[in-house]
């Protein structure tokens, strides 16, 4: 709850944004999460295009935990973390090229 309250602050809390005036790869993710909590999918994807896929990936990892042995679950966590990281950096780069509403949503 406290983490989502950060998105309600009237100023940006991202250190990269505050000090270097550049959005980070996860820029908009907190605001997108708040929109998802109110079931506003269009608003969430406007802030961070990967909001819905990242939530689905998180749910897959959480739901897979009881059913997978430790080795398989560890591989799933590593794969999903790497996939999320690559996806966030790819969207970040595409935003600088003018896609998805530009660098700062």
N, C-alpha and C positions, 0 to 999 in steps of 0.2 A: 504494500500500500504506500509506503513512504517513497519508494522508487517512482511510482506513477505520479505522486504529488510533485515531483521535480518538473514534470511536464507542464504543470499549472503555474510555475513561476513566471513573472512578467519579463524575465531576461533569459538569454541563452546560457546554458550551463555547460555546454561542450567546451572543453579546454582548447581544442584546436580552433574552434570558431572564435572564442573570446580573444585568444592571443595572436593568432595568425590570420584571422578573418577568412578562413577556408572551412568549408564543411567537411566533416569526417565521413568515412564510408558508411557509417550507420546513421548519418544525419536524417532526422525525421522519424526515427524508430520509436522513440518515446511517445511522440505525438500520435504516431500511427497506432501504437498500442492502446492509447486512450480512446482513439476512434473505434478500434475493434471492440473495446469493452462496451461501447454504446451501439455496437452492431452497424456502424457506418463504414461499410467496406469501400465505398468510393472515396471517402475522406481518408481512410487509412492508406489506400494505394496511392493517393495523391501525395501524401507525405513521404511514404517509403514503398515503392513498387513491390518489394519483396515481403511486405508485412504478412500477408496471408500465407504464402509458401513457408515462411520461417515459423509461423505458428503451427502449421501442419507438420513440419519437420520436428519441431519440439514435441508435439503430441505423439508422433511416431516413436521418438526416443523414449519418452516417458512410458507409453503403453507397451513398448517392447521390453522394458526392464524386467518385468516378472516372468516373461516367457522365454527369454534368451539366456544362455549360459554366460558366464563372465567374459569369455573370449569374444563371443559374437557380439555381446552388448558393447564391449570396448571398441570393437571394429565399427559398429554402428555409430557410436559417439564420435570417433575419429573421422569417419566418412562424413557425417552430418555437419560437424564443426568445420571441416575443410570446405565442404560444399557451400555452407552459409558464408564463410569468409570469401571464397572466390566470387560468389554471387554478389555480395555487398560491394566488393572492390570493382566488379564489372559494372554494376549500376552506377557507382560513384564516378567511374571513368566516362561512362556514357552521358551522365548528367553534365559533365564539363564540355561535352560535345553538343549540348543543347537538347538532349533527349530527356524524357520524364520531367519536363518543366524546368530544366536548367539546374545549376549547381545548388541553389538554396531554395528549397520549397517553402 
